[in-house]
Amino acid sequence: MADQVDVSPALAGYVREMSLREDAILRELREETAELPGGRSLQVMPEEGQFLGLLVSLLGARSVLELGTYTGYSTLCMARALPSDGRLVTCDITRRWADIGVPYWERAGVDARIELRVGPAESTMDEMLDGGGADGFDLVFVDADKAGYPAYYERAVRLVRPGGLVVLDNTLFFGRVVDPSAADPDTEGVRKVNALIRDDHSVDIVLLTVADGLTLVRRKTA
């Protein structure tokens, strides 16, 4: 059995050349985001955005919930994969960065599918659940503050329909999850959610060593 390939810059460049289909709108948004403080580390890789769009298409999703908008690159990738009457609710603690993405959503013609909700994600999810929103989404993408991941996961598996997907980004968290000296709230939050998912037998799971770790969680239908 072959081991995991070490992805050198040359190999990563080859993968991008062979598979990435990033058009001008996405590329310009990514480049503008990269100029922001911490922009390169906070936005998803373009390959990951393309993968998220593929997941939306494969699911035949009509409703998506995103936690952590940032400048809306992943938002755009997923919204484009929805049907014209689909909806994507994206949540962030502030409009400051999300407003950067709005003109790009408009240029792509998907702004009508996107609803931005501003406020703590946990409170927004509780409002959805209290309002009868359980089982209401086909896919939930979690890419917000890592300390909050355990709380977000517990709510996400209630908000996603049976057979739907919860996708969590950064579940290897720069490799810090295996560093015994890393005890900050974000690292601990990722470790805790990884253990929660491992022990949750109501779902099917896979943790992919893509980018900074990407976990796919399928809520079982029975």
N, C-alpha and C positions, 0 to 999 in steps of 0.2 A: 504494500500500500504506500503510495507516494505521500510525503509530508507536505505541509503548507509551503508554497513557493514564497521566497522572500521577494517582495516587490521593490525592485530598484527604481530609481527615477527613469531609467531607460525603458524598463518594462512597463511602468505606469504610463509613460508616453506612448508606447506601442498600443496598450489597451485603449487609450483615449483615441488614438488615430484610427483604430479598427472598429470602434463601437460607438463613440459619442456622436450624437446627432443634436448638437446645440445650435440653435439658430441665432440670428443677430440680436433678437430681443433678449433672450436668456443670457447670451454672452455679455451684452452691454450692462445688464443688471448685475451680473457676477463681477464684472470689472469695476463698476461703480462701488459695489459693496466692498471689494478688496481694498479700496482706498480708505475705508473707515477704520477707526481704531479697533484692532482685534478682528477686523472684517474677514481676513483669510481663515481664521480659526473658527469663527462663529457660524459662517454659512456652510450649507451642505456642499459636498463635492458635486460637480455637474453630473458625474456618473450615478451618484446616489439619487439626485433629482430625477434623472431619466428612469432609474429603477422604480422609484415611487410612482411615477406616471404609468409605468408598465403594470405595476400591481393594481392600480386603480382600474386599468383597462381589463386585466385578467379577471378581476372580481365582478366586472360589470357594475361597478359601484355607481351609485347615484347620490350618495351623501358621504361627506368626509369631514372629520373633525381634526384640526391641527392645533397642537399646543406649542407655542413658540413660533411666532411669525418671522421675526427679525426683519429683513428687507423683502421677504416674500418670494424668494427664488423657488423654494420647494412648493410654496402655495401655487405659484404659476404652473409648475410642472404638473401638479395634481389636478388643478382646475382645468387645464387643457385636455386632460384625459377623461373628464366627465362629459356626459351628454349635455346638450344645450340647456336642458331644464334641470340639470344637476345642481347641487349646492355644496359649498365648502365653507365651513365655519372655522375661522382661524383666530386664535386667542393670543393676546400678548398683554404685558403689564403696562405698555405705553404705545402711543401712536408714533413716537419719534422716528423709529426706524421703519416701521411698516409703511409710513407715508412715502418713503422712497420708492417702494415697489408699486404703488397705486398707478402711476403713469404707465408702467410696463404692463400691468394687468389690462389697462385700457387699450394700449396698443395691440395687445394680443386678442382683444375682443372677448375677454372672459371675466371682466370686472363685475358683470351682473350675476355671476355665479358665486361670488365671494362675499362673505359677510365677516367683517372684522369686529371682534368683541374685545374691549379693553378692560382689564381688571385682573385680579388674581385668578389663575386658571382653576384652582381648586374650587373657588366660589362659583365660577362660571359653570363648572361641571355639576356642582351641587344644585344650582338653579335648574339646569337641564333635567336632572334626575327628579327633582321635586315637581317639575312641570310635566312629568310623564314621558321624558325623553329616553328611557331605558330601551335598549335594542334599536335605537333610532339611526345608527350610523353603520355604514358598510366597512369603513376603515377609519381608524384613529391613529394619527401620527404624533408621537410624543418627542419633542425636542426642546424642552424648556429647562428651567433650573433643575440641576441634577438632585439636589437635596429633596426636592418635591416628588421625585419619580415614584416612590412607593405609594404615596397618596394618589397620584395621577393614575397609576396602573390599576389600583383597586376600583377606581371609578370608571376607567376606560373599558374594562371587561364587562361592566354593566351597561355602558352606553352603546357598545358595539353589538350588532345582531349576532345570533348564532350562525356560525359559518363565516363571520366577518373577521377582519384582521386588526390587531393592534401592533403597530410598528414603533419600536423604541430606538432612538439614535444614541450614539456615544456609550454603548453598554460595555465597552472595554476601557473607556475613559483614559486615553493616552497611556494605557498599560498600568495605570496606578492601582487598578483593582487587585493586582497581585503583589503590590509593594507594601510590605508590612508596616513601613514607616508612614504611609499615607493614611491619615485619620481625619482629614477635613470633612465637613458636612457633605460636600458634593460626592466625593469618593465613597463615603459611607452610604449615601443615598443610592448610588449605582450598585454597590455590593448588595444592599438590602433588596432592591427590586429584582436583581438577578436571582437571588435566593427565593424570593416570593414566586417568581415565574417558574423556577425549577420545581418547586413543591406544589404548584397549582395543577392538579390533574384534571381540571375542567377544560384545559386548553392543550393544543398541540404547539410545540415550540421548536425553533432553531435559532441559534446565535451565530451569525455570520461574521467572519473576520474581514468585513468590508469596511473601508475607511476607518472609523474609530470604534467599530463594533456596531452591528445592526441586528436587533432581535425581532423576529417575526413570531407573533402569537396568534394562533387561530382559535377562536372560541368554538368548542365542540358543539355539534348540533344535538347531541344526546348524551 
